[in-house]
């Protein structure tokens, strides 16, 4: 078995090949620049990210279609990552219930080191190649689920091990990496490799790599939710009104989509138990709450189809 020095030497060799770890001589003077020039240079680097994401549009679309098909049949979307990548997955998962009215078990974020690692670094957690597989076993992941591994380097053992296990049980596997020909890309069914190049601060993959990861997970869930009927005319109609701002947004959404005044919108929302989608259907068709609810169920929750069935 290789000793620690041998393992570190091998790792250094691997890191030397990664674009995300590269240094550039043109950034050697950053500490000498004034703030305005620092802002300009960092912004210029950040502007490269959307183009790099756009270059992988086909792979992202394949992932969205695969995720949507499995979610429609009751499957789950599960993110895996360590450090920044793990936090981005946890963030995306945690924002779906209030935005789209999903059950918290539908989209799950797993991070190396567990809940503590969301706020603090957990030493060596990302090097545990068995930990993610253990968590996926506990979740009883199977062929109806999608597992998305996120790793800037594309070689994080926690993510590699999780994707290998997920694939072994038939789950759809997706890799999001910031380097081409990544290890996680070779393991996964779909490789989304966003080549963002050297970071503004060498090796700080919370920067361009993290931005690319956020853009991709935004698309994976948002576009899947659109295809599942969680929006209507580009508006959130399954949001959960869990605070005053969201209650106000619910009323505004109903007024905008139906032309009803504020009082009618608020009263219909009350009759619909706060469901924006149900309130819009009731006001658009004149249906009762019970009839509208049945129509939505028959339409698999797709408002446009339900409106057509009652019109």
KEPASE-70576 format. One record per atom (N, C-alpha, C): x, y, z. Coordinates in pm, whole numbers, plus 32768, in hexadecimal, padded with zeros to 4 digits. Last residue first. Layout:
XYZ;...
END
This chain:
678D898C7842;67618A0177F2;670589D67780;67FE88BB78C2;678A88F97902;6750896C78B1;68D98873782C;6873880C7848;67F488487881;69768958782E;6937892B77AF;68C888C777C9;69CA89547938;697789C37906;692E89997887;6A68886C7933;69F088727987;699288E1795A;6B3A88B9788D;6AE388497865;6A61884C78B3;6BAA89867926;6B7A89A3789E;6B198936786F;6BFC89007A13;6B8F89617A14;6B56897B7989;6C3987C37A65;6C5F882579FF;6BEA888479E9;6BFA86F27B0F;6C2A876E7B4A;6C5087D97AE6;6B8D862A7A75;6C1386167AAF;6C5186987AE0;6A8886547A3D;6AE9868F79E0;6B78867F7A11;6A0085EC7B11;69F485A57A91;6A5C85D67A2D;6A3D86B57BC9;6A6E862D7BDF;6A6B85DE7B5C;69B4878A7B5B;6A45878F7B68;6A8087047B79;68AF872E7B78;68E487477AF2;697D874D7AF3;689587267C8C;688C86A97C3F;68C886BA7BB4;68AA88397CC2;690B87DC7CFA;690C87587CAE;67C6889A7C45;684A88C37C15;68B688637C46;670088287CE3;670888067C55;679188297C1C;673C889F7DDD;673D880E7DCD;674D87E67D3B;672189B27DA7;67A1897D7DD5;67A988E77DC0;666B89E17C71;667789DD7D03;670089A37D28;66BD8AAB7B50;66A78A2B7B93;66AF8A397C2B;66F88B827AB5;667D8B887B04;66608B087B4F;67E88B8D7A2F;677F8B3879F6;66F98B437A3F;68948C377AB0;689A8C327A1D;68258BE879E0;68678C0A7BBD;68438C8C7B86;68418C8B7AED;68C58AFF7BD2;683C8B227BF8;68118BA47BB7;69D08B1A7B7E;69748AC37B34;68E38AE67B53;6A348BC27C46;6A368BED7BBA;69D48B9B7B68;6A138B187D24;69CB8B987D1D;69C58BCC7C8E;6AC58A4A7CE7;6A368A2D7CF2;69E48AAD7CE7;6BB78AD67CEB;6B8E8A8E7C73;6AF78A747C75;6BC58B347DF2;6BBF8B927D82;6B878B4D7D06;6B2D8ACA7F0E;6B6A8A987E92;6B588AFB7E21;6AA78B137FF4;6B278B527FD8;6B6A8B267F59;69B48A8D7FED;6A168A698054;6AA28A9D8033;69038B007F46;695B8A9A7F0B;69C68A6D7F6C;68908BC47FD8;683C8B527FB5;688F8ADF7F7E;696B8C727FDA;693B8C388058;68E88BBB803C;69718CB37ECB;69E38C6D7F08;69BA8C2D7F8C;68848D407EBE;688F8CC17E77;69058C707EAB;68C68E237F56;68588DCD7F81;68608D437F3E;69978E907EBE;69AF8E647F48;69428E057F77;69108EC97DCF;69838E6F7DCF;699C8E377E5A;68528F827E23;68268F017DEC;68978E9A7DEE;690390517E77;68A490137ED5;68768F8B7EA4;699190937D8D;69D8905F7E02;697990177E61;68E2901D7C64;691790847CBD;695090427D3A;69548F507B50;69008F697BC4;693A8FDB7C17;69FB8F077A84;69B98F887A78;695D8FA97AEC;6A918E1E7A8F;6A008E137A78;69BA8E987A5F;6B9C8E557AB9;6B798DE87A5E;6AE58DE37A3C;6B9E8F287B70;6BE08F377AEE;6BB28ECD7A8A;6B188EBE7C4E;6AE08F327C07;6B1C8F407B7C;6BC88DEE7C94;6B3D8DD07C6B;6B008E447C20;6CAC8E827CD7;6CB08E207C6B;6C258E017C38;6C558F157DB3;6C7B8F5B7D39;6C7D8EFC7CC1;6C2C8E437E6A;6BBB8E977E40;6BDB8EDD7DBC;6D348DE77E7E;6CC98D8E7E52;6C528DDE7E1E;6DBA8EC27EE7;6DDB8E977E5F;6D6F8E3A7E29;6D4A8EC37FE6;6D2F8F347F8C;6D4D8F0E7EFB;6DBB8DD5803E;6D298DE18039;6D018E547FDC;6EC78E178034;6E968DB37FD7;6DFD8DB27FD0;6ED08ED88101;6EF78EFC8079;6EBE8E998014;6E838E3F81E0;6E2D8EAB81B1;6E4E8ED48122;6EBD8CDD81A1;6ED38D5B81E8;6E808DC881A6;6E7A8C06810A;6EA78BEC8192;6EC88C6A81E0;6DDB8B988019;6DD88C1C8058;6DF98C0E80EC;6E7F8AE27F2A;6E418ADA7FAE;6E4A8B617FF2;6E358AD27DC9;6E838B027E3A;6E368AF37EBC;6DC68A887CE0;6DC48A247D4B;6E168A517DC3;6DED8B437C23;6D628B2F7C4E;6D568AC07CB7;6EC28C327BAC;6EB98BC47C0D;6E288BB67C3C;6EAD8C757A4C;6E958CA17AD6;6E8E8C267B31;6EA48C3D793D;6F218C6A7978;6F178C997A07;6DA58BD97915;6DC88C5A78D9;6E468C94791B;6DE08B217A30;6D798B3E79CB;6D948BCB7998;6E898A0D7AD0;6E7C8A9A7AAA;6E0D8AA77A42;6E8489037AF5;6E8D89547B6E;6E8B89E97B52;6E8388407A2E;6E0D88947A40;6E0E88EA7ABD;6F6687BA79F4;6F0687747A4C;6E8B87CA7A6A;6FF98871796A;6FC287FF791E;6F5E87AE7970;704189157A40;6FEE894A79D4;6FAB88D87989;70E588637ACC;7067888F7B09;700988CC7AA0;71BB884D7A1B;716D87D67A3D;70E687FE7A76;721689547A26;71DE892279A8;718F88A179BD;726989627B35;720689BF7AFE;71C689877A80;732B888F7B52;72AD888F7B9C;724388E97B5C;73ED88CC7A8A;73BD88437A9E;733688427AE6;742289DF7AA4;73DC89AD7A2F;73A389227A47;74A489E87B9C;742D8A3B7B85;73DC8A047B10;757E89487B62;751589107BB7;749689647BAF;76088A017AB6;75D889807A84;756B89487ADE;76428ADE7B59;75F38AF07ADF;75B98A6C7AAE;76DF8A5F7C1C;765F8A9B7C41;76078AAF7BC6;77BF8A167B82;776E89AF7BC4;76E589E67BE7;78208B157B3C;77F18AB87AD4;77978A4D7B10;786A8B717C3A;78038BB87BED;77CA8B5E7B81;79358ABA7C7A;78BC8ABF7CCB;784A8B057C82;79F18B017BB5;79B98A797BB9;79368A767C06;7A288C0D7BFA;79E98BEC7B7B;79AB8B607B7B;7A358BCD7D46;7A228C3E7CEC;79E08C117C69;7A7A8AF97DD8;79FC8B387DFE;79DA8BAA7D9F;7B768AA97D90;7B088A7E7D3B;7A7E8AA87D6F;7C958B1F7D8A;7C208B437DDB;7BA18B257D8C;7D718AF37CE6;7D3F8A857D36;7CC58AA27D8A;7DD48C437CE3;7DF28BBA7CB8;7DBE8B527D1B;7CDF8D217CB9;7D458CFC7D1B;7D5E8C677D06;7C578CF07BCD;7C8E8D767BE5;7CFA8D707C51;7CAD8BAA7B45;7C5D8C047B99;7CA38C8B7BAB;7CC98B2979F9;7D068B557A78;7CAD8BB77AC3;7B948A937973;7C1E8AC0796F;7C528AEC79F7;7A9B8A257950;7AA08AB37975;7B2F8AE9797C;79EC894678B4;7A7A896878BF;7A8889FE78D3;790D88797928;79128908790C;79A289377920;7887875B78D6;790B878D78F9;7919881D78C9;77B2867F791D;77A6870E7900;7829874E7930;7770854178B5;77DB859578E9;77C6862678BC;76A1843C7908;76A484BC78C2;771085137903;76EA835C799A;76A3834B791C;76AB83C978C7;783683667A35;77A883887A29;776F8367799F;7948832E7A27;78F282D67A77;785E82EA7A54;79B083FD7995;79BD8375795F;7963831379A9;797A84D27A3E;793A84CE79BB;79408444797E;7A23849F7B10;7993848F7B28;7946848C7AA3;7B1584D37A8B;7AFB844E7AC0;7A66843A7AD7;7AFC8597795A;7B04858779EC;7AE784F87A15;7B2386197865;7B4F858E7878;7B60856F790D;7B4D876B78DE;7B2A87087877;7B628680789A;7AD087FF7A08;7B4187D479B7;7B11876B7953;7A0188247AAE;7A38889C7A70;7AB6887E7A20;78D1875C7AAD;795E87737ACB;798D87F17A84;77CE869B7AFF;77E987287AE1;787887447B0E;773485727A90;77AB85B07ACA;77B386427A9F;762D84967AD8;7656850F7A92;76CF854A7ADA;757E83677AB5;75EB83B17AF4;761884237A9A;745D82B97B0B;749B83107AA7;750683627AEE;748A81807BB9;7461820C7BB6;74A182537B3F;74E680797BCE;7490809D7B5E;745F812B7B5B;759E80387C85;751480147CA7;74B280467C3E;7688809A7C19;767E80097C2E;75F17FDC7C4F;766581AB7C22;765C81687BA0;764B80D27BB0;768C81D37D32;760C81F57CF5;75FB81AE7C6F;779B81877D51;7731813B7D92;76AB81547D4E;7815824D7CB4;782A81C07C94;77BD816A7CD3;77C683357D3A;7796831D7CB2;77A7828A7C8B;785183127E2F;77BF831C7E2C;778682FF7DA2;795E83107DDD;7923829B7E1D;788C829C7E1A;797284187D74;798B83A37D20;794983277D5B;794184B07E5A;78E384B67DEA;78F5843D7D8F;7A19846C7EFE;798F84647F32;792B845D7EC0;7AF984AC7E59;7AD784207E78;7A49840F7EAD;7AF6858B7D4F;7ADC85817DDE;7AB084F37E03;7B2985CC7C48;7B6985537C7D;7B4E853D7D11;7ADD86BE7BE4;7AAB86487B9F;7AE585C67BD4;7B0C87B57C4C;7B7E876B7C17;7B5186F67BC1;7A0087EF7C95;7A4B88477C3B;7ABF87FC7BFB;78EF87227C9E;797A872C7CCA;79C687827C67;77C6867D7CDC;780186FE7CBB;788E87047CF3;76E3858D7C63;775E85A67CAD;779F86277C7D;759F85347C7F;75F585967C3C;766E85B17C94;74C784317C45;752F84607C9F;758E84B97C50;737383E27C30;73E6841F7BEC;744884507C55;72A882B27C46;72E3832F7C78;735183637C1C;725681B97C09;71F882267BEE;722F82AE7C12;730E81007C5C;730E81247BCF;72A981907BAB;736181897DA5;734E811F7D43;734281547CB7;73B581BC7EFA;73BA81EB7E70;73AF81747E11;738681BC8010;735181527FBA;734781807F29;7405825E80BD;739482998074;734F82348018;74D081B48107;746D81D9816C;73F18218812C;756281B68019;7520813A8046;74B3815980AA;75BE82BC8022;756182957FB7;751B82117FD9;766D82AE80FA;75F883068101;759082E08098;772B81FC8090;76E281DA810B;7662822D8116;778A82917FBA;774482137FA0;76F381E88019;780B835E8046;7795837D7FF5;774583007FD7;78DF82CC80C6;787983138113;77FB833080C2;79AC825E8037;793C8206805A;78C682518097;7A7E830C8013;7A3982DB7F9C;79C182827FB8;7ADE841B80AB;7A9B839E80D0;7A48836D805A;7B3D85128072;7B9284A1804B;7B53841A806B;7A9A85CF80DE;7A8D85B8804E;7ADF8540801E;7AEC85D581EA;7A6A859B81C7;7A61857A8132;7BD5864A824A;7BE185CB8203;7B5C858F81D6;7B288715832E;7BA886E28302;7B9D865782C3;7A3687E682C9;7A47876A8315;7AC1872382DD;79F2894082E5;7A3D88D582A3;7A49885D8300;78A389AB8324;792F89A1834B;7971892F82FF;77A289A382BA;77D58A2282EF;786B8A20830B;778388A78258;773F89148211;77798999823C;77F787F38303;784888228293;780388908243;772C87A383AE;779487FD83E0;77E1883D836E;769C86E58316;7664876A832F;76CD87CE835D;77AB862D826E;7726864082A9;770286D182C3;789285E881EF;789E861C8276;781A863982B9;7820864380B4;788785F980FD;789B86398187;76C38661808F;774686A28090;77A7865080E4;75A186467FCC;75FC86048028;76858644801D;745D86B77F99;74EA86DA7F8C;753C86927FF6;733F86587EDD;738F864A7F56;742086727F3A;71F886657E87;727C86957E5C;72D286A27ED9;712F85E37F19;713585D57E88;71BE85FC7E50;711486188023;7158859B7FFF;716A858A7F69;707D87018036;710E8707804E;715986898028;6F9A87227F25;6FB886E37FA5;704F86E77FBA;6F7288667E87;6F9987D97E87;6FAA87A57F15;6F33896C7E48;6ED3891D7E93;6EF3888A7E97;6FF08A0B7DD0;6F9E89B77D79;6F3A895F7DC4;70628AA67E9E;70528ADD7E17;6FEC8A8F7DC5;706F8A0E7F88;70238A8C7F88;70098AC37EFD;70FE891F7F17;7078891A7F57;703089A17F5B;71F989867EA6;718D89537E52;7106894B7E98;72C489CD7F50;72718A397F19;71FB8A067EC7;734E88EA7F93;7300892B7FFD;72A489987FC7;73D488AB7EA3;736D88507ED8;731388977F3C;748689817E92;7421896E7E2A;73B089147E5C;752189557F7D;74D689D17F68;746689BD7F02;7595885E7F4A;753B886C7FBD;74E488E87FAC;763588A57E6B;75CC88417E5F;7566884B7ECE;76DD89607EE7;7689898A7E76;761889257E60;776188C37FA0;7707892D7FD0;76AB895C7F61;77FC88217EF8;779487E67F4B;772F884C7F7A;78A788E47E8C;784F88977E34;77DD88567E82;7931893D7F74;78DB89977F28;7877894B7ED2;793D87FC800A;79618889800E;78FD88DF7FC4;78C387037F27;791287277F9D;793387BB7F96;7790865D7EC1;780386B47EAE;784B86CB7F31;766C85F47E1B;76DE85CD7E6C;774E86327E56;750685FD7E0A;7587863A7DEF;75F086047E4F;73FC85557D81;745685597DF4;74DC85917DC9;72AF85427D39;732C857C7D0A;7385858F7D84;71D184247D22;720D84957D68;728984C67D1D;709183B07C9A;711D83A67CBE;715084257D00;6F9283BD7C36;6FA283B27CC7;703283A37CF5;6F8883E97B2B;6F6183637B58;6F78834F7BEE;6FF284E57B14;6F6584D27AF0;6F31844B7B21;70FC84B87B4D;70AA84FF7BAF;701584E97B93;714584397A5D;714883EE7ADB;70F684337B48;71248502799F;70DF8481798D;70DA84357A10;71D285C87A06;714185DF79FE;70F5855B79F5;72CF855279E4;729E85757A6A;720685817A69;72DA854078CA;72E484C9791E;72AE84DF79AA;72C5864F7880;726185EE7852;7263856F78A8;73AB86B778FE;732686E87923;72BA868378FA;7475862C7872;746386187902;73D986457930;745486937771;744486037788;742B85E6781C;749287A177A6;740A877C777A;73F186E7778E;75A1878677E4;754487B8784B;74B487927826;7603873376EE;760D86D97761;75AD870377D1;75CE88197656;759487977630;7595873776A6;766488E876D2;75D188EB76D1;7594886376B2;776A892676F5;773E88A17722;76A688977725;77918A2A76B1;77D289C5765D;77A789377681;771D8AB77780;76D28AA87703;770E8A3D76A9;77F18AB77838;77788A697854;772A8A4F77D3;789C8B6777B8;78CA8ADE77D1;78548A8377EF;78008C4C77C0;78238C13773E;78518B82774D;77F28C7F78D6;77798C5A788B;77978C1D7802;79118CB5790F;78CA8C3F7940;784D8C1E78F0;79838DA078C5;79A38D2A7874;794B8CB37897;794B8E587984;78FB8E5D7909;79178DE878AC;7A0F8E347A44;79898DFD7A5D;79358DF979DE;7AE28EC679D2;7AEC8E3579E1;7A618DF779F1;7A798FC879E6;7A9C8F947961;7AAA8EFC7966;7A698FE27AFA;79EE8FDC7AAC;7A088FA57A21;7B788FF27B35;7B2B8F807B67;7AA88F717B19;7BBB90E37AB3;7BFA90657A8B;7BA98FEC7ABB;7B1A91A17B36;7B12918F7AA5;7B4991077A7B;7B6E91887C41;7AE2916C7C1C;7AD8914F7B88;7C7891DD7C21;7C5B91567C51;7BCC912D7C2C;7C4C92E57BD6;7C88928A7B75;7C7391F87BA0;7BDE934A7CC4;7B90934F7C49;7BC792EF7BE0;7CB293297D7D;7C3892DA7D89;7BE792D87D08;7DFB930E7CE3;7D9493547D30;7D1193067D27;7EFB920C7D0D;7E9692567CC0;7E3592A17D1B;7FA2916A7D92;7FD391F17D77;7F6B92497D33;7F3990707DA0;7F4390BA7E1F;7F7491497E0B;7F5790157C98;7ED390397CCC;7EDC908F7D4A;802F8FC47C02;8032904C7C38;7FAF90747C7A;800D8ECF7B94;806E8EDC7BFF;80718F657C41;7F738E957AC2;7F2E8EB97B3D;7F8E8ECB7BB1;80128E4779F3;7FD18EC979E6;7F888EF37A64;805E8D427A24;80BA8DAD7A4C;80788E367A46;7F788C637AB5;7FA08CB17A40;7FF48D277A6E;7F458B0D7B16;7F668B987B37;7F8D8BE07AB6;7E498A0E7B35;7EB58A527AF0;7ECA8AE07B22;7D7689807B92;7DE589937BEF;7E5689E67BB4;7CCB89637ABF;7C9A89AF7B33;7D0789C97B9A;7D5288B97A12;7D49894879F3;7D1E899C7A69;7E2D87C07A86;7DA687F97A8A;7DA9888F7A6E;7F2387507AA1;7EE487447A1D;7E5E878C7A15;7F6D87667BA6;7FB987B57B45;7F7C87B17ABA;7ED286A97C25;7EA987367C2D;7EF1878B7BC6;7F6D85C27BF0;7EE785D07BB9;7EBD86637BB7;805685F77C81;805F85E17BF0;7FD785F47BAE;7FEB86057D81;8029867D7D46;8035866F7CB0;7F9E84F87D9E;7F3985607D99;7F7085E07D5D;809A847B7DA7;803B845A7D3C;7FD284C77D2D;80FB84EF7E91;814285047E13;80E784E87D9C;8044848C7F4A;804A851C7F32;8092853B7EAE;8082837A7F3F;7FFB83A97F1A;7FFC843E7EFA;818A83807F9C;816E834F7F15;80E583807EE5;816083DD80A0;81AF842D8044;819784037FB3;80C8830C8110;808D839180FE;80DB83E5809B;810381DB804D;8105822D80C7;80D282B880A7;803D80E17FA8;809181587FA2;808E81A38027;80567F898000;800080008000;8059807D8000;
END
